[in-house]
């Protein structure tokens, strides 16, 4: 802002001969300065919650053959808050484990279907647990019901076929003979059955549904070349009596059609994103947000120091898994225990390759087994004297025994 110095004319000067200095535009300056300061403060305060709560989330469900569901949830949290509370899916919760971004175990307390986690200054929280409350069974039909706050993925057991779904999937694929489905946030119910994949009837139904969906999208003047090509592959496989492949290809055609429709609609709505004013505003907000973030750095440093001190204690108290243990190698175990089943040997191999100890939940995730099946295998190994079970909070730690040879003697 330009300022001018002007000398008062002699005829307007006081008789004492005092010199006056006049600053022009002083009223404009006085009016604008408070407004600028207030805007700066408001934008800074608004940017801090946006940075804290505009977080990314990962939500995965793995369904076992007995209907038990393993839930994995990861989200960013405010490192300035001492704890984080979230709602769990279901009320019957087993084997809950909470970790930060460095896989450090965090203390947690379950109250009904809520869990409160001591974050200790963590910027990310990862939660694993099991629940039997998400899947029900009526005759031969199993139903998975959920009300998800964000997009999620669902991995079904092997040899299952989806017979009903009230939400369009974002993606669907087959991984190691298992259906992996990505679904949008909101309520959804997925019905599935075991053991009927690849029949002519199910393949025909899948092809008809894919064709109807593609025709409906094409009627909206949206082209679906990829989906149409995939549908032709499904029809060709059906004509060759490859019903299983035909059904999978038809489901892929349907999901591809949905994706092509969403892409076309999003491309039509991108013009409003080119507004230069919004671009400039976004740049200003981003700059001010950076300043606001720096302003909280001093507070964050003190919390991180506290976290570093607490982390040492937590590692000792909550994570004996990190302790170094000396155990017999797997070849020694197999030589002393030749009667072990193949699946039990696979578990022993996995435990041995992971430092001689793993959590029970890790075994279930590795071998995709129901909770009851995994527990029976662990108890068999315990009876054989191969492993020992230690209770850590709400989790079972499975450790290879250090004195296997002495037990054998």
N, C-alpha and C positions, 0 to 999 in steps of 0.2 A: 504494500500500500504506500503510495507516494505521500510524503510529508513536506510541507513548505514552511520556511522560516521567513517571516515578513517583519520589517521594522515599522513601528507605528510612525505615522507622519507627525511632524513636529507640532502642528496645530492641534492634533488630537492627544498629544502626550500630556501627562499630568504636570502640574507646575513644578513638582519636585524633580522633574527630569527623569522619572523611572522608565526603564526600558521594558516593553512588553514583548513576549514571544507568543505568537498565535499558531496553533496547529489546526490546519484545515481538515475537514472530514472527520472530526473527532466524534460527532454524534453517530456517524455510520459505523465507526470502529467500535464504539461502546455497545451498539445494538447487535453487531455480528459476533463479537467475541464470546459472549455467554452462550449463544446459539451453537457455535462450533464446538465448544467444550461439552455441552450437554449431548450433542449428537455423537461425539466421540465416545463418551462414557456409555451411552445407551447401546451403541453398536458393539462396543467391547464386551459389555455384560451379556448381550444377546449371543455373541459368538462363542462364549465359554460353554453354555449348556449345549449349543449345537455341536461343539467339538466333543463334549463328554458323552452325549446320549445319541449322537448320530453314528451308531456302531454297526459293525458287520457281524452277522450271526451265521453259524453253521449248525444244522439240526439233522441228525441221521437216526433212522430206526432200523434195527436188524431184528427180524422176526424168526424165532426158532420153531422147530416142528411141534413143540408142545404148547405153542401160543405165547410163551414168554417173549417179551420184547426188550432188547437192549437199546438204551437211549444214549446218544452222544450229543452233547450241546456245548458249543463254544461261542463266547461273546466277549467283546471288549468291555471293560469296566472303567469307572473313574478311579484313577490311582490316588486321588485325594480323599476318597471315602474309606473308612476302616473296614466296612463289610458290604456284602452284596446279597440281596434276597431275591429269589426267583421262585416261580410256581413250577412244581413238578407235574409230570403227566402220570396221574394215578396216585393212589394213597398207599398201596402196598409196595414199598420201595426196598430193594435189596442191593447190597454191594455198591453203595454210592461212594465214589471217589472224586474228589475235587482237586484240580491242579492248576498252577499258573502257567504262563507262557514258557517257563523253563522246566516244566514237569515237576516242580516242587509241590509236594502235597500240602494242601491247605485244610485247616480245621473247618468242620461244617456241623450244623445242628439242624435236624429235621423236626418240623412242627406241622403235623398233618400232611398236607401236600405242598408245603413250602419248605425251602431250605435256605438257611443263612450261612454264608461263607465268609470267613475272615480273610480278606484279600491281601492284607499286609503290603499295600502299595502296588499290587499287581495291576498290569494294564490289560490282561486277558485272563479269563477263567474258563477252564474246560471241565466238564462234568460227565461222568459215566455212571450209569446205574441200570438196574433191571426192574421190570414191573410186569405183572400178569394182568393188569387192568385194561389194557388196550385192545385185546383180542378176545372175542367170544365165539362160541361154536353152536350152530343150530343144525343138527343132522350132519350132513357131509360138508356143509358150507361154513367156512371160517370168515369172520368179519373183523377188520381192523378199522377202528374209529378214532378220529383225532380232530382237535381244533387247534391248529398250529398258528403261532404268531408270526411265522416267517416261512419262506420257501424251505422245503425239506426233501430228503431222499428216503426211500424205503426199500430194503432188500428182503425179498421173500425167500422162504425155504426152497430147496430143490424139489423138482417134480411137482410144482404147483402151477395152476392156471387161473388167471383172473377171470371171474364170471360176472363181475359187476363192479362199476365204479361211478360215483356221482360227481366226479370232478375231472376235467381234462388234464392229463399229465403234461408237464413241460418237456419231458423226455422219457424214453423207455428203451432199455437194452437188456441183453442177456449176458451175464457175467458168470462163467463157470457153472452153467446150467441153472442159474438163478436169475429171476427177474429183478432188475434194478430200476426203480421208477422215481422220477423227480416230479414233485407236485407243488402247486402254489400254496401260499398261506390261506388259512381259513378252515372251515369244516370239510371233512371228507370221510367217506366210508368205502373201503375196498373189500370186496368179497372174493374169496379164492377157494379152490378145492385141490385135493391131492390126486395125482395119478391118472389124469385124463388128457394130458398134452398130446397133440398130434393126431387126433381122430379126424375123420372126414367132416363130421358134424361141426366140431369146434373151428376147424379151418374155414369151412364155408361161412360160418357166422362171422368170423373175423374179417373175411374178404368183403362180405356184404356191408358190414359196418364201415370199413375203410372206403368203399366205393360211395356209399351214401354221404359220408362226410366230405369227400373230395368234390362230389357233384354240388353239394350245398355251398362250399367255398367258391367253386368256379361260377356259380350263379350270382355271386357278389362281384363278379368281374375281377377276381383275384386268381392269377395263374399259379398252378401247383405242379410244375414239371418234375421236380424231384419225387414228390409223393406219387404222381401218376406212374413214373418209371418203377418205383418200388412196388406199386400195386401190380404192375405187369409181371414183375418177378414172382410175386406171390401166386398169381394165376398160373404161371408157367410151372412153378413147383407143385401146385395142386394137380395139374394135368399129368405130372409125372409120378403122382401118388406119394409125393413127399409132403405129407400133411403137416408134420411138425414144422418144417421149414416154411411152408406156406402160411401157417398161422403166425409165426414170428415175423415174417416179412409183411404180412397184412397189418399187424400192430405197428410195425415201424412206419408203414405208409401213412397210417392214421396220425401218428405223432408228428411225422414230417409235414403233413398237410397243416396241422395246427401251427407248427413253427413258421411255415411259409405265410400263413395268414397273419400271424402276429407281426412278422417282419414287414409285410406290405402295409399294414395299418400304422406301424410306427414310422415308416418312411414318409407317409402322408402327413404326419404331424410334426415334422422337423422344421418347418418353415418358421414357426414362432421362436425357435431356439436361436435364430440369427439376429435377434434384436440387438443393435449396438449398445443401447442404453443398459439393457440387462447385463451385457458383457462387461461394460465399465463398472456397473454396480457390483457385479460379482468380484471383480478385481479389487475394488476398494474394500469390500467385506473381508476378502481373503487376507489382504494386507493388515487390516485392523485385527483380524483374528490372530494373526501371528504375533502382533504386539501384545494382545491379551494373554496369549499362551506364555510368552516370555515373562509376563508380570507374575505368573504363578510358579515360576521356576524355583524361587527360594523356598516356598512351602513344600514343593515336591521333593527337593533335595533332603529336607529333614525327614520326610516320610520314607524315602529310600534308605536313608541311614538306619532308621528304625527297622525297616524290613530286612536289611542285610544282617542286623544283629539277631532278629527273630528267626531268620531263615536257618541259621546254624542250629538253634534250639529245635526248630520244627523238624529239621532233617534227622536229628537224633531221636526225637520223641515219636515222630509219625512215620518215618521212612526207614525202618530197619532193612528194607530191601536194598538200600544203598551200601550196606555193610559188606565187606569182603568176606566170603566164606570159602573154606576149602572142602570140596566134596569129591567123592570118587568120580572118575570120568565115566561117560555113558557105556563105554566098552566094558569096563569093570563091572558095572551094574548088570549089563546083559549077560556077562559070563557067570555072575553069581546068581542071577535070577533068570534062567533060561525059559521058565514057564510063563513069563509075562506075555500078555496079548500084544498083537501088533499095534492096536490103538494106544495101549499103555506105553509101549516103547516109543511111539511117536511123541507122546507127552513128555517122557523122560528126556528125549533128544532135545525138544524145544526148551525145557527147563534148563538143561545143561548148557545149551548155547546162549542162554540169557543170564549167565552168572550164577546158576544154581538155585534161583528162586524167582518165582513169578506170582502174580495175583491170579486168583481163580477166574476173575473176569477176563484176564488176558488169554487164558486157555480157551474160554468160550468163544472169544472173538477170533482166535487163531484157527480153531477147528470147526467153528460154526455149529456148536453142539448146544442142545438145551441145557438149562441149569441143572436139572435132575441127572441127566446123563453125565455131565462133567463131574458132578459131585460124586456119583457112584464110582467113576474111574479114579478120582483122587482118593477116595476111601479104600479102594482096592490097593493102590500103591502104598497107602499108609499101613494097611494090614500086612503087606509084604515087607514092611520096614524100609521102603525105598525113600519115602518122603515123610515130612512132618508138617503139621498144619498149625499156623500161628494166627491168632485173631488180632488184626490191626484196625482199630475203630470198627467200622461196619464191613470190613473186607477181610477175606481169607488169604493169607500169604502162604504159598506152597513152596517148601524148601526141601532140596535133596538132603538126606541125612548125612552127617559127617562121619558116622561110625558104622557104615554099612558092613564092612568086613568083620568088625567085632560082633555085630548082631548075628552074622552068619555063623560065626564060630560058636 
